[in-house]
Amino acid sequence: MENPYKAYAGEEEITDKGELLLEAYKRVIENLKLAKSAIEEGNVKLKAEILSKVTSAIAVLQASLDFEKGGEIAENLNKLYDFCMLELVKANARNETERIDNVIDIISTILDGFKNALKEKK
């Protein structure tokens, strides 16, 4: 079975883009955890600031999808990013940490998938 990330990104781009993606996903997860803590502490301003940064980061990830190369993988990622954005809007409006947990789970799964794909490449 062909490595899905390799099919999406192309052989020569895997290391550079792959490492950047891994770092982006890690930072999104870190910030989501901070936003969750801010909600738990009642710090509405910090929560809003962090969630704004996270939604911007996810928007950048979504905008960087290459549907021509990525095909079904890019389409599925696009749908996941849409869902994450909706969950974050609701989490921000309702102070619902469960919705942040949902996004952490999704982004963590994507991160793990890309980690595995990069390992297969090496």
C-alpha positions as CSV (number, residue, x, y, z in Angstrom):
1,M,0.0,0.0,0.0
2,E,1.4,3.4,-1.0
3,N,2.2,5.8,1.8
4,P,-0.8,8.3,1.8
5,Y,1.3,11.3,2.7
6,K,3.7,10.4,-0.1
7,A,0.8,10.3,-2.5
8,Y,-0.4,13.7,-1.3
9,A,2.9,15.6,-1.0
10,G,5.2,14.0,-3.5
11,E,8.5,12.2,-2.8
12,E,10.9,15.2,-2.5
13,E,8.6,17.4,-0.4
14,I,7.9,14.9,2.4
15,T,10.7,15.8,4.9
16,D,10.4,19.6,4.7
17,K,6.6,19.9,4.5
18,G,6.1,16.9,6.7
19,E,8.2,18.3,9.5
20,L,6.4,21.7,9.2
21,L,3.1,20.0,9.4
22,L,4.0,18.0,12.4
23,E,5.1,21.2,14.2
24,A,2.0,23.0,13.2
25,Y,-0.2,20.2,14.5
26,K,1.7,20.0,17.8
27,R,1.3,23.7,18.3
28,V,-2.4,23.6,17.6
29,I,-2.8,20.9,20.2
30,E,-0.7,22.8,22.7
31,N,-2.8,25.9,22.2
32,L,-6.1,23.9,22.4
33,K,-4.9,22.6,25.8
34,L,-4.2,26.2,26.9
35,A,-7.6,27.3,25.7
36,K,-9.2,24.5,27.7
37,S,-7.3,25.6,30.8
38,A,-8.4,29.2,30.2
39,I,-12.1,28.1,30.1
40,E,-11.6,26.0,33.3
41,E,-10.1,29.0,35.0
42,G,-12.8,31.4,33.8
43,N,-10.3,33.5,31.7
44,V,-12.6,34.4,28.9
45,K,-10.3,36.9,27.3
46,L,-7.4,34.5,27.1
47,K,-9.6,31.7,25.8
48,A,-10.9,33.9,23.0
49,E,-7.4,35.0,22.0
50,I,-6.1,31.4,21.9
51,L,-9.0,30.0,20.1
52,S,-8.7,32.9,17.5
53,K,-5.1,31.8,16.9
54,V,-6.0,28.2,16.6
55,T,-8.8,28.8,14.2
56,S,-6.4,30.9,12.1
57,A,-3.8,28.1,12.1
58,I,-6.5,25.6,11.1
59,A,-7.6,27.9,8.3
60,V,-4.0,28.1,7.0
61,L,-3.7,24.3,7.1
62,Q,-7.0,24.1,5.3
63,A,-6.0,26.7,2.7
64,S,-2.8,24.8,2.0
65,L,-4.5,21.6,1.0
66,D,-3.7,20.6,-2.6
67,F,-6.8,18.9,-3.9
68,E,-5.2,18.1,-7.2
69,K,-2.4,16.0,-5.7
70,G,-4.2,15.0,-2.5
71,G,-7.5,13.8,-4.0
72,E,-9.6,12.0,-1.4
73,I,-7.1,12.6,1.4
74,A,-7.3,16.3,0.9
75,E,-11.1,16.2,0.7
76,N,-11.3,14.3,3.9
77,L,-8.8,16.7,5.7
78,N,-10.9,19.6,4.4
79,K,-14.0,18.1,6.0
80,L,-12.2,17.5,9.3
81,Y,-10.9,21.0,9.3
82,D,-14.4,22.3,8.7
83,F,-15.7,20.3,11.6
84,C,-12.9,21.4,13.9
85,M,-13.6,25.1,13.1
86,L,-17.3,24.6,13.9
87,E,-16.5,22.9,17.1
88,L,-14.1,25.7,18.1
89,V,-16.7,28.4,17.4
90,K,-19.2,26.5,19.6
91,A,-16.6,26.0,22.3
92,N,-15.7,29.7,22.3
93,A,-19.4,30.7,22.4
94,R,-20.5,28.2,25.0
95,N,-17.3,27.6,27.0
96,E,-17.5,23.9,26.3
97,T,-14.2,22.1,26.9
98,E,-15.7,18.9,25.5
99,R,-15.7,20.5,22.0
100,I,-12.0,21.4,22.5
101,D,-11.4,17.8,23.5
102,N,-13.1,16.7,20.2
103,V,-10.7,18.9,18.2
104,I,-7.7,17.7,20.2
105,D,-8.6,14.1,19.4
106,I,-9.0,14.9,15.6
107,I,-5.8,16.9,15.3
108,S,-3.9,14.3,17.4
109,T,-5.2,11.5,15.0
110,I,-4.1,13.6,12.0
111,L,-0.7,14.2,13.6
112,D,-0.2,10.5,14.3
113,G,-1.1,9.7,10.7
114,F,1.5,12.1,9.4
115,K,4.1,10.8,11.9
116,N,3.5,7.3,10.7
117,A,3.7,8.3,7.0
118,L,7.0,10.1,7.6
119,K,8.4,7.1,9.4
120,E,7.5,4.9,6.5
121,K,9.3,7.3,4.2
122,K,12.6,7.1,6.1
